[in-house]
């Protein structure tokens, strides 16, 4: 995909300020209809090829073989993480030098999609110093009825990981839940998106989602981008896995440079490839 020549898709100064002040932003730019249609067709193919994998969270579909969960993935999902307009917007909030370290399809099936407990993403990730911008692309309309994301605006500003408790439950997508005294649910906002829209959110932002109690699926594709001033520590990923409580093994996670260079000089782009 070639870099765009126009600039009308870029975040405004107010949108950039919203991201830094509230921890997230919904850009004005959205996926073109033909691109969204291709992604939805590739989602159908991904689901068909991975009948035994939970639809609630399918990790690293951009890795063709041997990724997390033994998923049978496709290079198409790596292409979707390289959408030039989206990469431009990511650069506006985390800087010009960054890599892709993960993707996830959250399928959230109609009627059975599980609850995502209140959490911070960084509780699970071997990134030091902790930094990531997540791009959450709506492949279906996301509404309160089908379990759209919910954010606690401004909860990222303390730049700290809050206390979580491990909870192993078949009703939860994640097994780490934020302690009740670490957030105020009354402050939550619903991230309502039309298919083709996406949001960007900060790694420290407190978020979660309710079960899908509707008759409509709520699928989304998430891309994780990390500024290369930080280090994705594969060795620490092994430590996290050995401790238990981590659903994903990061010790062999493949990294892709998306823009610029590896500023810290410590990120390993051979592991997992």
Secondary structure by P-SEA (a helix, b strand, c coil): ccccccccccccaaaaaaaaacccccccccccaaaaaaaaaaaaaaaaacccccccccccccccccccccccccaaaaaaaaaaaaaaaaaaccccbbbbcbbbbbccccccbbbbcccccccccccccbbbbbbbbbccccccccccccccccccccccccbbbbbbcccccccccccccccccccccccccccccccccccccccccccccccccbbbbbbbbbcccccccaaaaaaaaaaccccccccbbbbbbcccccccccccccccc
